Each structure stands twice: as C-alpha cells, then as structure tokens.
Amino acid sequence: MPLVPVDDTHLFTEERGAQDGLPIIVLHGGPGLDRHEFADYLDPLGSTYRLVLVDQREQGESARGTDPSTWTLSRLAQDVSDLAAARGWTRYAVLGHSYGAFVALQHLADNPGASVATIVSSGIPSGRYLDSVEAELARFEPEHLRQQVTDSWAREATVQTHEECVQLLNDQMPFHFKDPLDPRTVDYERRTAQQITSPAVLRHAALATGELVIEVEDALPRVTQPVLVCTGRFDRTCTVAAAERIAELVPGSRLHVFEDSGHMTFVEQTEDYLAVVRDFLDGLPSS
C-alpha cells in the first residue's frame, strides 16, 4: 500500500523490516527531499521494527497538485496522524530528522500522546535557534566551501529543476558534516542518488514568511509520551543548545549528543545512532 490517502492528497510510503513490529513513521528533511535521504542507514532497525519511510506531502513520489496554502508545518504534522489513522495504527512511533524533526515536534505539540514515542533527530523548538547559522557560516572553513554553501542557499529561492535542486543540496552537504572534507559526503550522495527532489516545495520554503517556521516551546511541557532528543556535537544548524532546550521542556525526555558528528548523525556515527535509537525503542511499554 505505497500510496495512502490523507485528507486532500496521497502520501507515498515505503515499508521495510518486521511487518509485525511497531510502526516507526520516518520523516525526511528538506523541505524538498524525500525518503531516500535515509538511504539504507536505518535498515538494521527493521530486524525488530516496521520502518515506514514517508514522502511528505508534495514531495518524492507522493501525489502532486495540492494547494500551496496547505504546505505548512501544521498540515505536515496532521498528515502524520492522518497516515496512521488511514493504516489503522493506534500504536506507532515517529522519527524525524532535520526538517522532519520540525514536523515531528509540531506533531508532538498539536497531538500530544498521539504516538507512543517520538525521536527528534537534529531539530529545534523555535526559529530563533537558526539565528546562529549565519555566525557558523562566517567561520566555516575551508573558505571556498563557505562561498559554495552561501551561494547554494541563495539559489533555493529560484531553483526550478531536479538537477538544480540536487546540485545545491550537494553543495550544502559539507556544512552538515563535522568534517567538511569528510569523504563520506561523496558516498552519501551516491547512496541517495534515487532521491526525487521537489524544487517547488524548496522554493516555497525559501520564500515562506512564517507557515514553515517552528515555534513550539510553549506546547512542549504538555507532551505526555516518551521522547528521545538527539543531535551532533558539531551540528551547525540544529545545535546542541536547541536539543538541550527541547529536552528541558519535554517532561521525562531523554537527550543524547553524538560527540563525533555534525548534522548528519545517522551517517557520521551510524552504529552509535542505531544503538541509541534501538535502546530507546526497546524500552517502550509493550502496550
């Protein structure tokens, strides 16, 4: 059942792993990316859990043609609940990375207790935590990559084609690794080459004035389900301070900082990432 009807659209899902395991709804970043962001890095979790990798609305292989007025953080979060309801899942967990973590957090804020657990992987609770990105970029080395990243961000507002989208995303990737010259950036590009980008969604996000910005600090103290918050020590976009703030606000949450990672924790410290996520999931109540 790869295409699932939710409200005014259909979401493409790819399921891997144990079909009788707890469904883990996996949310990609972007906006403008798709489920291939995770490649096969999370697959070992499938020995126990049912991984449900979702192409979020208007992205990847999900249906096209929705009104851009619905491309909001709150609607993306509601799509998570609607997807679970459409599949008849009363018990499911959510894992979101980067912008997918924003969606997971909004889902927490809008629907506390809807999922049995949430994993916030490299997220922020408020747009104000992105204020530090400019300073991070100003000291980013080597200098030629600093200009490359700066130029790529500027192109987001005008990107038109899949090829242009892939190029600017690849140009940004060094900023997201602890080591900008990490050879795994090339391997990551190879392993995610099947990605179907969504230039229109990326353009919309770059030009948006508020509907895609996260502001959930006031709501997080009302969260009732177990929450794992994780990030990389050297994440230049979703910083440790942001993760610490989420963990401070969510009652009983667990915080983990990957000490040898930037933003791409599941790539840079794959085994550690899987171990931390599995330990958290394994500790959930069975019913």
Protein Blocks (a to p, Z undefined) as FASTA:
>chain_A
ZZccehjbccddddehjfkbccdddddehehiafklnmmmmmmmmmmmccdddddehiaj
bcehiafklmcfklmmmmmmmmmmmnopabdcdddehjlmmmmmmmmmmmghkambdcde
hiafbfklmmmmmmmmmmgccfklmmmmmmmmmmmmmofbfklmmmmmmmmmmmmpmblm
lmklmmmmmmmmmpccdfklmmmmmmpgklmcccfklmmmmpcbdcdddddfklcklgfk
lmmmmmmmmghiacdddfkbcfklmlmmmmlmmmmmmmmmmmpcfZZ
